[in-house]
Amino acid sequence: MRVVWQSFEGRYSDSPAVMFERWVAERPGDEHLWLAAADQSDTFPAGVDTVPIYTEDCVEALGECDLLIANTHTDVSWAKKPGACYLQTWHGTPLKRVHRDVLWAPPGRLDRLSRDVARWDLLLSPNAESTPRLRRAFAYTGEVIESGYPRNDILSSPDRELVGRRVRRELGIPDGRTVVLYTPTWRDDVVLGDGTGPVELGLRIEELVERLGEDYCVLLRMHSLVGDRWTPVQGDRVRDVSRHPNISELFLAADLMITDYSSTMFDYAVTGRPILFFTYDMEGFRDTVRGFYFDLEEQAPGPLLRTQGELVEAILAVEEVQEKYADAYERFRERYCSLEDGHATERILGRVWGVRPGVPASR
């Protein structure tokens, strides 16, 4: 079988990377090819075959493959051969409206991406709450695999504490520091508007680090769509981990997470660790730019904080905050994390390996 893999427009990451590693370990006879962005070629493991995305060779590879596995739109003009299968894993439980449900998008963008949706044969949904939202947003009527995310399997692994300690060592974080992971989402009007101007962080990192003091280290994880349109922040107590290939490993290295409207909230909740929400622009983002599927304030497993001062206070008193939101956190996990049991990869590959005649199902 010839399999093509695509993650975040040419990266080696997310659920496709987890599935790929399991696949080659159990079925070494199949052929695999990854679509790779030019600035990401150094992040692919040695021995992994790649082809530059958005090239003629990429179009040819897609047209010849038996199976495409991607975690976002494969925004390439290609013809799927008869009998080929396209598994779309997507990349997060949606709080933010997606595709046809968004409040704003550049002219023509959604119609173009809908041509990719028309090729999907299987769609992965991480939970029952997401399934009808994804179906409606993409106008998708095909098969849905409701199974949790492969990228989150490691969060339930018996080795999760060892992984967290290893990542801290690799990042050069001294023992004893409290690690704060910041995962802001992207703003559609900024990234898709003029497409050239700098992206400003809503959180003033230098000030945050100064207020928290020597006992803290901040990990900054920018969204892949932001790219290089922001000024990296470096220092003894801050790390730019935007190019780290596995965000789930960063979850395990962090003691608490700050986010805004990112789907990382649903993934990080698997760990049971504190989540703080820095929602300085919520009204504009919710009511004009993107829109939400549910009332975040009503369901959030942590406080919605509007100012940096409030955020610092919450970090310094995070144990009290966690106790206050314990019931809300548990309800959130029951609603969105019930399928994140560490076996999503096994379930999904079992379905994929059984989808084609003559291909044995997973053991």
N, C-alpha and C positions, 0 to 999 in steps of 0.2 A: 504494500500500500504506500502511495506517495502522499505525504502530509505536509501542508504548508501552515506555518504558525505566524500569528501577527498580534502584537501587543502594543497598545498606545502608539500607533503609527511608527513602528520600527524599533521598539525596545525589547530587551529580553527581561520580562518581568511578569508579575501578577499571576493569575490562575493558569494561563497558557504555559508559563515556565514550569510551574509545579507539575502540571499534567504531562508535559514533555519529558521531564526527568523520570517520572514514574513509567511512562510509556517505553522509553529506550531501555530501561532496566528490565522490563518484563517482556518486551517484544523487539529484540535487537535486529530483526530482519527487515523492518520497514524503513523506508526512505523519508528523511525529514529535511525541510528547508525553512529557514526563518527569513521574514522580511525585515530588513535592517535599515534604520536611518543612518545617514552618513556620519553624524556626530555621536552615534551610539555604537559604532563598530567595535570599539575597544571594551565594551561592557559585556560582550557575548563570550561565553566560556570557550576555551580552546577546543577545537574539534567540532564545533557546531557549524554546519554549513549555512551560509547566508546569501541573500541576494538583495541588492539595493532596492528599497521600496520606491514606487513611483517611476520605475524605469521599464523599458521594453522587456527586459529579462524578467522583471516582476510580473508583468502581464502574462508572459508566456508560462511562467511557473504556476500562476493561478489557474490558467486555462487547462493545464495538464494534470493538476492534482486530483486525487481521489477524495481528499478531505481537507477543508480549511477550518482551522480553529482560531478564532480571534476574540479579543475582549472589547473591541470597539468597532466602529464602522471601518471597513476596508475601502477607503475612498479612492478606488482605482477602477478605471473602465476595463472590465474583463468579461469574458463569456464563460460561464460554468458549463463544463462538459456534461453530457447525459450520464446520470448515475452518480455524479459527485455529490458530496454532502458538505454542508456548511453549518458548523456549530458556533453559535454566538454566545459566549459566556457572559457578556457585558461586564461591568466593572464596579458595581456597587448597588446597595439598596437605595432606592431613590427617596430622599426628602425633597430635593429639587425636582421640579418638573423636567421631563425629558422629551426630546423630539417634538412631535406635534402638539404636546401640551405646554411647551414653553410660551412665555408671554412675549418674547422678542427674539428674532433671529434675522441675520442679514438676508436680503432678498435672494431667493433661489437655493439657499443652503439646505433647507429641509427637503425640497424636491430632489436635490442631488443625492442626499444621503438615503432617501427612501428607495433609490434604485439598489442600494446595497441590502436594505432590509428585505427586498423582494427575493433575494437569493437565499435567505436563511431557511434552514430545514429544522434546526433544533435551537431552542433558546433556553439558556440556564437562568433560573430564578432562584434567589437565595432564600426566599421564605414566602409564605402564603400571602402576606400583605403586599408583596411586590408584584406577584403574578398578574393580577388584573390591571395594575397600573402600567406595567410594561406592555401587556397586550394592547391596551387602548392607545398608548402613546405611539407605538410603532405600527398600529393597525395590523398586528401580527396574528395569524390564525393557525399557525402550525403547532408542532409539538413543543411543550414546555417541560423541561426537567427541573423540578422543584427539589433542590438538594443541598443548599448551602454552597459556599465558595471553596474551591481547592486551595486558594491562597491562604485561607484561614485554618487549614488543617493543623499547621504547625502550632497554632495558639492553644491547641488541646493536646499537644504531644507531651509524653513523659519527659522529654528533653527540653521543654520550653525554658526552664530556669537556666540551664546550661547555655542555651542559645543566647539568652539575654545577656549573660555575663560575658560570653565570647564577643558579642557585638560591642559591648562597652569597652572591652580591651582593644578591639580593632580601631575604635574611634578615639582611643587615647584618653578616655574619661577616668580620672582618678577614683579609687574606691571611696565610698562614703558620700559621694555627691548624689543629690536628688536630680534625676533626669526628667526634663520637661520636653515633650515632643509637640511642636506646633505644626498643624497640617491645614492651612487655609485652602479653601477652594478657589476656583478662578471666577472672575466676573466677566460675563458674556459681553457686556457693552464695552469693556476695556480691551479684552483680548481680540474680539471679533469686530470691533469698531474700526479704528484707523489701522490697527495691526502693526504700528510702528513705535508708538510712544512707550516710555518706560512704565512699568507696573510698580506702583507704590504699595508697600506693605501697610496694612492697617495697624499693625502692631509695631511699636518702636522698639526694636530688639535691643539696641544698646542700652536704652533706658531700663528695659525690663531686667536685663542681666545685672545692671548696676543696683537696682532696687532689691533684687533677690539675694545678692551677695555671693560669697565664695563657696557656699555649700550647694550651689545649683549649677547645672549645665543645661543649656537650651539646644535642642536639635530642631533645625528649621527644614521642613520638607515642603518645597513649593510644588504646585501642580504641574504636570507635564506640559500642559498647554501654555503655561506662562513662559516656558523656555528660558532664554537668556535676557528677557526684557526686565530684569530687576538687578539691583546692585547687591551682590553677595555680602553677607556679614560674617566676619571671622573674628576669632579671639580665643582666649584661653577657656572661656566659659560658654562658647557657642560653636556649633558645628553645622555646616551646610551639608545635609544628607539628601539633597534633592536627587542626586544621581545614584544613590544606593539602590541596588537592583531588587531588594526585597523589603517592602515596607512592613510586612508582618514581623520580620526580625527586629525592626525598629520599635514596633509595638512592645515586643518582649524586653527590649532594652530600657523602655521608658517607665517611670514611676507614675506619671500622669500625663494626660494629653489635653492640649488646647486645640480646639477647632472652631469652625463657625457653622457652615451648612454642608460640610463635606460628608460624603458617605463613609469616611473613616470612622465616624462615630459608631456606626453599626458593627464594624469589624473590631474596633478596640474594645467595645463592650463585652466581647467574648472573654477578655482577660479579667473582667471584674474590677479593673483599676479606675481611678477617678477620671472624669471627663469634665472639663470646663469649656464654656461656649463664649467666645469673644464676638459678640453680635453688634458691633458698632454701626453697621449699615443695614440692619435687618429690614426696616420698612421699605427702603428703596429696592433692595434685592428681592424681597418677597413679593412686593406689590407691583413692580414695574419691570425688573430685569428678567427674572426667571419664574418665580412662583413656587409655592410649596404644595405638597400633597397632603400634609397634615399640619396641625398647629404645633409648632416646635416647642413653644413654651409649655404647652399642656402635657407633652409626652417626654420632654428632655430628661435624661438621667443625671443632669447636673445644672448648675445655675447659668442663666443667660446674663452676661456681663457687658455693659455698654461702654465703660471707660477702662482705660489701662490701670487706673488706680484701683478700681473694683477687682480687676483681674489679679493684680499683685496681692491684694488682701486675701482673695480666695485661695491662691497658691500657698500662701504662708499659713493658712488655716484649713488646708485641704482635708485633714482628718475629720474636722467638724463638718465640713461641707459634705463629705462622703456619707457621714452618718445621717445628716439631714435628708439626703436624697436616696437613701438605701431602698425604700419601698418603690420609688419611681424607677430606680435603676433595675430592680428586679422585674418590674412590669415590662420595661423596655427590652430586657433580655428575653423574656418569655415570648414577646411579640415578634422580635426580629432575629433572634439568635438560636432558636430552638433546633435548627438543623445543623448548626455548626458544632459537630461532634467529633471532628477529626477524620471523618471517613468520606468526605465529599468527593475527593479524587477517585477513590475506589468505585463509588456509585456511578459517577459520570463516565469514567472510562469503560466500565462494564456495559453501560448503555451504548456507547459509541462503538465498541468492539462488536457488539451484537447487532448493529444497525445494518450491516452489509451482509448479504448472503455468503455463507462459507467462512465467515470470520468468527472465531470462537469468542465467547463472552469472557469477561475477566474471571480469574480464578477466585 
